[in-house]
Amino acid sequence: MAAAPVESVCKTKATSKTGAIEWQIDAWSALPDEHVVDGGLSDQVGRTKSETMQAAGDKWSIEVNRGGYSNDENTEEVVERNKKHVAIFLIYEGDSEALRTKYSITLVNQLPDREDDTGNSSVTFGQFDSDTFGKQFGWSAFIKRSDLEDESNGWKVNDRVIIRATITTFGDLESTVAAPTPAFTPPNTVTADLKSSLYSGYNSDIALYCGPRQISCAPVCPRHPLALLQGPLLVLDAQRGRRRPPHHR
């Protein structure tokens, strides 16, 4: 069954902005190393936050929990595991109600020919409803603390740690409806091309000589471009009755 013709097309798109922020911590060992328990009595202890920075048309900051991060609903096993890791979060400092975002957090390796450690995610920052506000997203166990603080690994060099966040934000979806774009139909020039080839004698296969007159005979279809180096198949000198060298135009 033939497909029905498309009578209208809806196109949906969204504008996007991409930017990056970087936090250079020059005294990593001076950061507090208490384990953060979100929802606990002292959940602010152990948090270290950068200054607010601009990227992708909005305001952001980065938070590090050197001693790890857990929440008050985690099991004891999870808490003990997280205490051995460094937590890193991207914090939204703007006022959007629903900012669709794709982001990555990168722990930069400072030694040559070493790979960075990057985590990627897609989330929505902002006020979801009257009770829920999505302001902070990231990883509670981004990297094992002992690995980061071993300077031979390159994550910390001369007590410096570099954290970079790359952020892409998406605007509201916009849709438009229009008639379909007609399919491209190439112009039909075969007849004109054949006529021109026949009259010009270009790329002809046979040249007939009758006295001083030359008659070039072209094929029905011009030869493939790869055959352009081939000479005429037969050149006949009717006046002298012997073959002549090929005639090149």
Backbone as CSV, one residue per row, in Angstrom:
resi,resn,N_x,N_y,N_z,CA_x,CA_y,CA_z,C_x,C_y,C_z
1,MET,0.855,-1.198,0.000,0.000,0.000,0.000,0.884,1.239,0.000
2,ALA,0.630,2.135,-0.928,1.438,3.346,-1.033,1.198,4.267,0.159
3,ALA,2.273,4.921,0.606,2.158,5.837,1.742,1.353,7.068,1.334
4,ALA,0.549,7.554,2.270,-0.244,8.758,2.010,0.679,9.965,1.926
5,PRO,0.358,10.927,1.102,1.213,12.122,0.994,1.192,12.940,2.281
6,VAL,2.348,13.496,2.637,2.455,14.345,3.822,1.912,15.729,3.487
7,GLU,0.928,16.181,4.246,0.281,17.455,3.956,0.780,18.588,4.841
8,SER,1.325,18.273,6.009,1.898,19.303,6.866,2.961,18.690,7.757
9,VAL,3.920,19.524,8.200,5.054,19.064,8.996,5.173,19.948,10.234
10,CYS,5.329,19.306,11.399,5.569,20.025,12.655,7.039,19.904,13.007
11,LYS,7.716,21.040,13.203,9.123,21.055,13.578,9.262,21.622,14.978
12,THR,9.922,20.859,15.864,10.112,21.271,17.252,11.598,21.419,17.540
13,LYS,11.974,22.536,18.130,13.376,22.786,18.439,13.474,23.577,19.740
14,ALA,14.691,23.647,20.255,14.953,24.419,21.473,16.334,25.045,21.358
15,THR,16.451,26.275,21.777,17.750,26.933,21.771,18.617,26.342,22.887
16,SER,19.910,26.345,22.688,20.815,25.806,23.703,22.015,26.726,23.876
17,LYS,22.591,26.695,25.061,23.804,27.456,25.377,24.773,26.523,26.094
18,THR,26.039,26.634,25.755,27.058,25.791,26.374,28.194,26.656,26.912
19,GLY,28.649,26.321,28.097,29.776,27.032,28.697,30.445,26.150,29.739
20,ALA,31.500,26.654,30.333,32.236,25.868,31.325,32.735,26.764,32.442
21,ILE,32.870,26.196,33.625,33.469,26.875,34.771,34.580,25.986,35.315
22,GLU,35.562,26.593,35.974,36.691,25.826,36.505,37.044,26.339,37.896
23,TRP,37.312,25.408,38.775,37.689,25.732,40.154,39.072,25.166,40.412
24,GLN,40.022,26.038,40.691,41.381,25.619,41.032,41.568,25.755,42.540
25,ILE,41.734,24.625,43.184,41.909,24.595,44.638,43.399,24.414,44.911
26,ASP,44.053,25.463,45.378,45.505,25.449,45.538,45.958,24.925,46.904
27,ALA,45.040,24.675,47.800,45.414,24.163,49.134,44.422,23.061,49.525
28,TRP,44.455,21.993,48.749,43.499,20.901,48.976,43.578,20.361,50.392
29,SER,44.782,20.231,50.926,44.950,19.635,52.256,44.348,20.494,53.360
30,ALA,44.081,21.778,53.052,43.491,22.659,54.055,41.972,22.571,54.110
31,LEU,41.366,21.865,53.150,39.901,21.737,53.143,39.438,20.861,54.310
32,PRO,38.271,21.159,54.891,37.756,20.298,55.961,37.496,18.890,55.439
33,ASP,37.724,17.898,56.268,37.553,16.519,55.814,36.506,15.755,56.614
34,GLU,35.612,16.477,57.297,34.511,15.808,57.990,33.539,15.217,56.970
35,HIS,32.968,14.090,57.304,31.988,13.459,56.433,30.653,14.187,56.547
36,VAL,30.072,14.569,55.402,28.812,15.301,55.390,27.657,14.306,55.386
37,VAL,26.722,14.499,56.316,25.499,13.698,56.346,24.335,14.653,56.135
38,ASP,23.773,14.627,54.931,22.686,15.545,54.588,21.456,15.203,55.424
39,GLY,20.880,16.228,56.048,19.737,16.006,56.920,20.122,15.777,58.365
40,GLY,21.420,15.717,58.623,21.893,15.524,59.992,21.917,16.830,60.754
41,LEU,22.380,16.757,61.991,22.383,17.942,62.851,23.408,18.981,62.394
42,SER,24.469,18.510,61.769,25.512,19.454,61.343,25.902,19.153,59.900
43,ASP,24.915,19.213,58.999,25.191,18.794,57.618,25.992,19.815,56.828
44,GLN,26.256,21.006,57.398,27.072,21.993,56.693,28.558,21.806,56.959
45,VAL,28.889,21.066,57.997,30.292,20.818,58.320,30.881,19.882,57.268
46,GLY,32.038,20.225,56.749,32.694,19.392,55.754,32.433,19.816,54.323
47,ARG,31.567,20.804,54.122,31.288,21.292,52.765,32.240,22.433,52.416
48,THR,32.734,22.432,51.185,33.533,23.546,50.669,32.961,23.926,49.314
49,LYS,32.624,25.202,49.150,31.966,25.648,47.920,32.765,26.762,47.270
50,SER,32.800,26.742,45.925,33.483,27.798,45.176,32.648,29.066,45.193
51,GLU,33.228,30.129,44.655,32.452,31.337,44.417,31.501,31.098,43.250
52,THR,30.480,31.942,43.132,29.524,31.821,42.029,30.192,32.254,40.723
53,MET,29.996,31.455,39.673,30.580,31.725,38.360,29.486,31.715,37.293
54,GLN,29.797,32.271,36.127,28.851,32.373,35.025,29.188,31.362,33.926
55,ALA,28.161,30.698,33.401,28.341,29.808,32.248,26.975,29.501,31.657
56,ALA,26.923,29.375,30.330,25.693,29.026,29.614,24.542,29.962,29.974
57,GLY,24.863,31.221,30.193,23.841,32.218,30.457,23.228,32.163,31.841
58,ASP,23.877,31.477,32.797,23.315,31.384,34.141,24.422,31.324,35.181
59,LYS,24.026,31.197,36.460,24.971,31.238,37.577,25.129,29.844,38.186
60,TRP,26.390,29.498,38.482,26.700,28.169,38.995,27.836,28.233,40.016
61,SER,27.925,27.195,40.815,29.086,27.013,41.682,29.349,25.512,41.806
62,ILE,30.485,25.170,42.367,30.869,23.770,42.550,31.084,23.535,44.045
63,GLU,30.629,22.393,44.518,30.833,22.031,45.926,31.636,20.743,46.015
64,VAL,32.562,20.717,46.970,33.378,19.539,47.231,33.199,19.131,48.689
65,ASN,33.020,17.849,48.903,33.031,17.286,50.253,34.229,16.358,50.323
66,ARG,35.315,16.870,50.846,36.562,16.096,50.864,36.427,14.810,51.675
67,GLY,35.611,14.857,52.729,35.419,13.680,53.582,34.258,12.807,53.158
68,GLY,33.677,13.093,51.975,32.576,12.271,51.469,31.209,12.805,51.871
69,TYR,30.170,12.216,51.258,28.791,12.683,51.465,27.849,11.487,51.574
70,SER,26.914,11.583,52.512,25.832,10.609,52.637,24.587,11.366,53.043
71,ASN,23.427,10.702,52.951,22.221,11.310,53.513,21.717,10.421,54.649
72,ASP,20.779,10.969,55.414,20.362,10.269,56.629,19.544,9.007,56.345
73,GLU,19.274,8.714,55.070,18.551,7.493,54.722,19.473,6.378,54.225
74,ASN,20.760,6.676,54.043,21.703,5.670,53.575,21.948,4.606,54.647
75,THR,22.218,3.406,54.201,22.561,2.328,55.122,23.960,2.579,55.687
76,GLU,24.252,1.891,56.750,25.565,2.037,57.375,26.676,1.614,56.419
77,GLU,26.395,0.600,55.605,27.379,0.131,54.635,27.693,1.207,53.601
78,VAL,26.647,1.894,53.106,26.842,2.960,52.126,27.601,4.128,52.753
79,VAL,27.261,4.461,53.982,27.942,5.564,54.659,29.435,5.273,54.800
80,GLU,29.770,4.065,55.207,31.180,3.706,55.373,31.920,3.747,54.038
81,ARG,31.239,3.327,52.959,31.868,3.408,51.635,32.089,4.852,51.231
82,ASN,31.078,5.707,51.416,31.176,7.095,50.988,32.209,7.888,51.782
83,LYS,32.488,7.466,52.990,33.503,8.148,53.790,34.889,8.036,53.148
84,LYS,35.070,7.039,52.293,36.366,6.816,51.648,36.456,7.512,50.292
85,HIS,35.393,8.232,49.905,35.353,8.890,48.605,35.194,10.400,48.751
86,VAL,35.542,11.107,47.684,35.326,12.551,47.601,34.037,12.795,46.818
87,ALA,33.183,13.651,47.351,31.931,14.000,46.672,32.103,15.340,45.952
88,ILE,31.564,15.425,44.734,31.620,16.670,43.952,30.244,16.941,43.378
89,PHE,29.766,18.179,43.510,28.431,18.548,43.048,28.471,19.850,42.247
90,LEU,27.554,19.957,41.284,27.301,21.203,40.567,26.079,21.849,41.201
91,ILE,26.197,23.125,41.563,25.113,23.827,42.247,24.569,24.928,41.339
92,TYR,23.267,24.945,41.184,22.615,25.981,40.383,22.304,27.174,41.275
93,GLU,22.810,28.356,40.888,22.628,29.574,41.687,21.625,30.534,41.046
94,GLY,20.971,30.109,39.960,20.013,30.970,39.280,18.614,30.839,39.864
95,ASP,17.635,31.391,39.116,16.260,31.410,39.622,15.258,30.806,38.641
96,SER,15.731,29.999,37.713,14.813,29.365,36.769,13.934,28.348,37.476
97,GLU,12.700,28.214,36.996,11.782,27.247,37.587,12.004,25.840,37.059
98,ALA,12.509,25.716,35.838,12.751,24.393,35.256,13.789,24.536,34.138
99,LEU,15.052,24.427,34.503,16.137,24.614,33.549,16.694,23.245,33.152
100,ARG,16.325,22.811,31.940,16.820,21.521,31.462,18.304,21.645,31.146
101,THR,19.084,20.732,31.699,20.538,20.876,31.664,21.221,19.543,31.407
102,LYS,22.250,19.598,30.585,23.173,18.469,30.427,24.527,18.968,30.886
103,TYR,25.166,18.227,31.795,26.421,18.723,32.346,27.410,17.590,32.574
104,SER,28.664,17.976,32.692,29.713,17.033,33.066,30.600,17.682,34.112
105,ILE,31.083,16.878,35.037,32.054,17.331,36.030,33.341,16.564,35.772
106,THR,34.442,17.308,35.645,35.727,16.707,35.306,36.757,17.013,36.379
107,LEU,37.400,15.961,36.859,38.566,16.106,37.724,39.776,16.063,36.797
108,VAL,40.451,17.198,36.665,41.504,17.349,35.667,42.780,16.657,36.139
109,ASN,43.325,15.797,35.279,44.608,15.172,35.582,45.722,16.106,35.109
110,GLN,46.623,16.440,36.017,47.630,17.461,35.736,48.964,16.896,35.243
111,LEU,49.052,15.588,35.106,50.265,14.990,34.575,50.120,14.783,33.071
112,PRO,51.204,14.913,32.304,51.109,14.753,30.845,50.695,13.341,30.460
113,ASP,49.891,13.265,29.398,49.456,11.996,28.810,48.614,11.160,29.773
114,ARG,47.962,11.814,30.713,47.030,11.120,31.602,45.607,11.579,31.291
115,GLU,44.649,10.691,31.452,43.255,11.021,31.152,42.565,11.644,32.356
116,ASP,41.672,12.612,32.060,40.840,13.201,33.108,39.786,12.197,33.558
117,ASP,39.193,12.461,34.697,38.091,11.639,35.207,36.819,12.472,35.101
118,THR,35.860,12.003,34.300,34.669,12.803,34.000,33.398,12.023,34.274
119,GLY,32.424,12.698,34.884,31.082,12.146,35.050,30.090,12.991,34.285
120,ASN,29.121,12.365,33.615,28.135,13.073,32.800,26.722,12.775,33.293
121,SER,25.838,13.772,33.151,24.450,13.568,33.552,23.548,14.592,32.861
122,SER,22.251,14.297,32.824,21.236,15.225,32.313,20.159,15.364,33.377
123,VAL,19.888,16.596,33.809,18.929,16.838,34.891,18.153,18.114,34.598
124,THR,17.188,18.399,35.456,16.447,19.665,35.415,16.659,20.383,36.733
125,PHE,17.258,21.561,36.670,17.437,22.380,37.860,16.229,23.300,38.009
126,GLY,15.897,23.655,39.243,14.838,24.627,39.474,13.762,24.116,40.399
127,GLN,12.690,24.883,40.451,11.567,24.584,41.338,10.626,23.607,40.646
128,PHE,10.633,22.336,41.069,9.770,21.332,40.460,8.323,21.514,40.883
129,ASP,8.111,21.720,42.157,6.780,21.984,42.698,6.968,22.791,43.976
130,SER,5.886,22.962,44.739,5.958,23.816,45.920,6.872,23.260,47.009
131,ASP,7.145,21.942,46.962,7.952,21.325,48.019,9.325,20.854,47.565
132,THR,9.569,20.838,46.266,10.819,20.258,45.762,11.575,21.266,44.912
133,PHE,12.826,21.482,45.283,13.678,22.394,44.533,14.971,21.674,44.196
134,GLY,15.239,21.511,42.901,16.451,20.824,42.469,17.570,21.817,42.256
135,LYS,18.451,21.916,43.218,19.509,22.927,43.172,20.895,22.308,43.036
136,GLN,21.061,21.096,43.494,22.391,20.500,43.576,22.366,19.075,43.047
137,PHE,23.225,18.807,42.053,23.336,17.452,41.509,24.812,17.120,41.334
138,GLY,25.126,15.844,41.457,26.510,15.425,41.284,26.704,13.996,41.760
139,TRP,27.891,13.735,42.300,28.254,12.374,42.685,28.751,12.347,44.130
140,SER,28.103,11.533,44.954,28.500,11.421,46.361,29.767,10.591,46.532
141,ALA,30.129,9.824,45.511,31.371,9.037,45.546,32.063,9.204,44.192
142,PHE,32.557,10.415,43.922,33.125,10.714,42.612,34.439,9.969,42.394
143,ILE,35.317,10.005,43.387,36.614,9.335,43.279,37.070,8.931,44.675
144,LYS,37.770,7.829,44.754,38.300,7.382,46.032,39.312,8.412,46.533
145,ARG,39.163,8.803,47.779,40.000,9.881,48.311,41.483,9.515,48.294
146,SER,41.806,8.286,48.601,43.213,7.882,48.610,43.819,7.976,47.210
147,ASP,43.013,7.704,46.152,43.510,7.828,44.777,43.744,9.287,44.413
148,LEU,42.816,10.159,44.809,42.965,11.579,44.487,44.186,12.169,45.183
149,GLU,44.406,11.810,46.438,45.453,12.463,47.216,46.829,11.834,47.017
150,ASP,46.912,10.782,46.231,48.205,10.221,45.835,48.694,11.015,44.620
151,GLU,49.675,11.878,44.817,50.084,12.801,43.750,50.690,12.095,42.545
152,SER,51.095,10.853,42.683,51.620,10.131,41.530,50.525,9.824,40.513
153,ASN,49.258,9.922,40.924,48.136,9.684,40.011,47.789,10.914,39.174
154,GLY,48.227,12.102,39.608,48.026,13.306,38.804,46.792,14.120,39.132
155,TRP,45.911,13.625,39.995,44.702,14.398,40.316,45.035,15.575,41.242
156,LYS,46.013,15.385,42.090,46.498,16.450,42.985,47.997,16.589,42.780
157,VAL,48.441,17.773,42.372,49.855,18.035,42.133,50.231,19.300,42.891
158,ASN,51.228,19.203,43.761,51.642,20.327,44.607,50.455,20.875,45.399
159,ASP,49.625,19.961,45.833,48.447,20.267,46.656,47.365,21.038,45.892
160,ARG,47.483,21.048,44.571,46.467,21.718,43.746,45.545,20.669,43.114
161,VAL,44.242,20.940,43.172,43.223,20.114,42.526,42.389,21.018,41.623
162,ILE,42.132,20.564,40.387,41.369,21.362,39.423,40.099,20.608,39.057
163,ILE,38.969,21.290,39.222,37.667,20.705,38.899,36.993,21.598,37.862
164,ARG,36.508,20.968,36.804,35.875,21.724,35.713,34.470,21.185,35.475
165,ALA,33.532,22.085,35.239,32.154,21.695,34.899,31.798,22.287,33.541
166,THR,31.343,21.442,32.633,30.857,21.889,31.321,29.348,21.759,31.312
167,ILE,28.666,22.836,30.935,27.216,22.920,31.120,26.543,23.308,29.814
168,THR,25.484,22.601,29.462,24.625,22.973,28.338,23.206,23.117,28.855
169,THR,22.605,24.286,28.622,21.222,24.515,29.037,20.332,24.618,27.801
170,PHE,19.084,24.205,27.973,18.131,24.191,26.864,16.943,25.084,27.200
171,GLY,16.560,25.920,26.221,15.410,26.791,26.410,14.097,26.058,26.220
172,ASP,13.005,26.824,26.188,11.678,26.231,26.000,11.564,25.623,24.609
173,LEU,10.778,24.555,24.522,10.518,23.936,23.228,9.608,24.846,22.405
174,GLU,9.955,25.008,21.128,9.156,25.816,20.217,8.806,24.976,18.995
175,SER,7.527,25.012,18.621,7.070,24.205,17.490,6.419,25.084,16.434
176,THR,6.622,24.722,15.186,5.981,25.393,14.055,5.437,24.339,13.110
177,VAL,4.338,24.687,12.421,3.721,23.778,11.470,3.766,24.439,10.093
178,ALA,4.226,23.694,9.097,4.348,24.238,7.743,4.094,23.136,6.737
179,ALA,3.934,23.553,5.483,3.771,22.576,4.405,5.095,21.845,4.206
180,PRO,5.046,20.608,3.746,6.281,19.856,3.553,7.141,20.463,2.455
181,THR,8.447,20.317,2.603,9.375,20.790,1.578,9.325,19.857,0.383
182,PRO,9.046,20.371,-0.815,8.963,19.483,-1.972,10.279,18.752,-2.220
183,ALA,10.167,17.515,-2.663,11.367,16.740,-2.968,12.090,17.342,-4.167
184,PHE,13.398,17.308,-4.149,14.208,17.866,-5.232,14.122,16.978,-6.469
185,THR,13.807,17.596,-7.603,13.765,16.879,-8.877,14.833,17.447,-9.781
186,PRO,15.859,16.660,-10.094,16.934,17.194,-10.924,16.431,17.530,-12.328
187,PRO,16.987,18.541,-12.979,16.546,18.907,-14.338,16.895,17.800,-15.337
188,ASN,16.013,17.585,-16.285,16.229,16.559,-17.308,16.909,17.206,-18.515
189,THR,18.225,17.020,-18.638,18.990,17.622,-19.733,19.591,16.563,-20.652
190,VAL,19.106,15.316,-20.516,19.699,14.227,-21.300,19.586,14.508,-22.794
191,THR,18.389,14.933,-23.251,18.178,15.173,-24.682,19.123,16.246,-25.199
192,ALA,19.226,17.334,-24.483,20.100,18.429,-24.915,21.558,17.999,-24.904
193,ASP,21.947,17.212,-23.889,23.338,16.768,-23.805,23.693,15.852,-24.973
194,LEU,22.767,14.937,-25.309,23.025,14.027,-26.422,23.121,14.786,-27.750
195,LYS,22.226,15.749,-27.913,22.227,16.529,-29.157,23.522,17.308,-29.295
196,SER,23.971,17.903,-28.180,25.212,18.665,-28.213,26.394,17.764,-28.526
197,SER,26.377,16.540,-27.940,27.476,15.609,-28.191,27.516,15.178,-29.645
198,LEU,26.340,14.918,-30.233,26.286,14.473,-31.619,26.783,15.551,-32.584
199,TYR,26.414,16.820,-32.310,26.793,17.895,-33.219,28.254,18.299,-33.051
200,SER,28.771,18.216,-31.810,30.140,18.676,-31.574,31.182,17.660,-31.992
201,GLY,30.822,16.372,-31.968,31.796,15.331,-32.267,32.748,15.078,-31.119
202,TYR,32.568,15.777,-29.971,33.438,15.578,-28.815,33.295,14.161,-28.274
203,ASN,34.443,13.542,-28.019,34.453,12.196,-27.478,33.858,11.186,-28.446
204,SER,33.958,11.454,-29.735,33.412,10.531,-30.736,34.269,9.277,-30.820
205,ASP,33.673,8.191,-31.266,34.384,6.920,-31.368,34.987,6.705,-32.760
206,ILE,34.400,7.305,-33.800,34.856,7.079,-35.173,34.928,8.415,-35.909
207,ALA,36.016,8.614,-36.642,36.142,9.801,-37.502,36.340,9.320,-38.943
208,LEU,35.450,9.741,-39.828,35.523,9.364,-41.243,36.043,10.548,-42.050
209,TYR,37.006,10.263,-42.951,37.562,11.303,-43.804,37.181,11.027,-45.260
210,CYS,36.576,12.016,-45.879,36.226,11.933,-47.299,36.829,13.161,-47.971
211,GLY,38.039,12.977,-48.543,38.750,14.137,-49.068,39.157,15.017,-47.904
212,PRO,38.961,16.310,-48.005,39.339,17.225,-46.921,38.301,17.263,-45.800
213,ARG,37.235,16.580,-45.946,36.129,16.674,-44.981,36.227,15.567,-43.931
214,GLN,36.026,15.964,-42.688,36.029,15.002,-41.577,34.624,14.891,-41.015
215,ILE,34.185,13.647,-40.773,32.869,13.408,-40.166,33.100,12.626,-38.882
216,SER,32.737,13.232,-37.757,32.877,12.561,-36.461,31.594,11.837,-36.131
217,CYS,31.702,10.575,-35.704,30.532,9.761,-35.370,30.525,9.498,-33.879
218,ALA,29.540,10.062,-33.185,29.428,9.871,-31.734,28.488,8.719,-31.438
219,PRO,28.678,8.060,-30.293,27.752,6.988,-29.903,26.422,7.569,-29.468
220,VAL,25.465,6.671,-29.199,24.150,7.134,-28.738,24.273,7.808,-27.384
221,CYS,25.113,7.241,-26.506,25.355,7.843,-25.199,26.836,8.182,-25.084
222,PRO,27.204,9.350,-24.593,28.618,9.698,-24.436,29.319,8.692,-23.551
223,ARG,30.593,8.507,-23.824,31.342,7.540,-23.046,31.547,8.022,-21.607
224,HIS,31.799,7.057,-20.720,32.072,7.368,-19.315,33.323,8.237,-19.243
225,PRO,33.398,9.200,-18.271,34.581,10.062,-18.165,35.886,9.294,-18.051
226,LEU,35.844,8.087,-17.473,37.070,7.308,-17.342,37.606,6.869,-18.695
227,ALA,36.752,6.929,-19.722,37.178,6.494,-21.050,37.631,7.654,-21.924
228,LEU,37.739,8.863,-21.352,38.093,10.018,-22.171,39.483,9.906,-22.770
229,LEU,40.356,9.124,-22.122,41.717,9.001,-22.635,41.808,8.049,-23.823
230,GLN,40.741,7.304,-24.063,40.757,6.400,-25.202,40.601,7.206,-26.497
231,GLY,41.344,6.835,-27.533,41.242,7.538,-28.811,40.130,6.960,-29.652
232,PRO,39.891,7.481,-30.860,38.879,6.921,-31.760,39.185,5.464,-32.075
233,LEU,38.127,4.682,-32.166,38.315,3.255,-32.460,38.857,3.048,-33.880
234,LEU,38.462,3.913,-34.805,38.888,3.729,-36.189,38.942,5.084,-36.888
235,VAL,40.049,5.359,-37.532,40.182,6.581,-38.330,40.526,6.150,-39.757
236,LEU,39.679,6.503,-40.701,39.839,6.038,-42.080,40.031,7.230,-43.010
237,ASP,41.096,7.185,-43.800,41.350,8.216,-44.812,40.792,7.684,-46.129
238,ALA,39.567,8.132,-46.473,38.912,7.624,-47.677,39.616,8.093,-48.942
239,GLN,40.324,9.244,-48.839,40.964,9.785,-50.028,42.180,8.950,-50.414
240,ARG,42.955,8.512,-49.393,44.174,7.787,-49.683,44.024,6.277,-49.475
241,GLY,42.905,5.867,-48.858,42.624,4.446,-48.709,43.492,3.758,-47.677
242,ARG,43.977,4.515,-46.667,44.751,3.858,-45.599,44.414,4.514,-44.263
243,ARG,44.798,3.837,-43.217,44.518,4.348,-41.877,45.414,5.558,-41.576
244,ARG,44.849,6.465,-40.791,45.612,7.634,-40.376,45.744,7.639,-38.872
245,PRO,46.710,8.362,-38.327,46.834,8.456,-36.870,45.558,9.051,-36.287
246,PRO,45.222,8.710,-35.038,44.017,9.265,-34.423,44.043,10.784,-34.410
247,HIS,42.866,11.348,-34.544,42.717,12.802,-34.549,42.245,13.238,-33.171
248,HIS,43.037,14.091,-32.492,42.673,14.545,-31.149,42.150,15.965,-31.244
249,ARG,41.034,16.214,-30.608,40.441,17.534,-30.646,41.060,18.409,-29.568
